[in-house]
C-alpha cells in the first residue's frame, strides 16, 4: 500500500458493469424463443402456456432459478436450458431458495 496513490484500472475489478443486464437479456431472449412469456408484474418471472393451460413457471433471481411445471415444460424448456447454460446444482424435495424454505409436494 502506498499513501496518496490512485490506481487507474484498465478494466472493472469484478467483471463488467453490464454483466447482469447481459445475462438477463440473453436468458430472456432464449426463453422467449422457447415460447415462454415474461410476467408484466415481475420481469424475473417467466411462464409457458400450451393449449391455453399453464404448463410451467420459471423464477429468476440473479443466477438462481426456481421452476415448477409438468413434463411438457421440462422437455420443452428445462432440458434446453441445461443444454445451453451450465447448471451447477439441481435440487428437489426440501431446500432453501433466496432464504426461503421450500418443500416440494407431490400434489
Helices and strands as residue ranges (DSSP letters): H 19-33, E 37-38, E 45-50, E 53-61, E 64-69, H 71-73, I 74-78, H 79-84, E 94-97, E 100-103
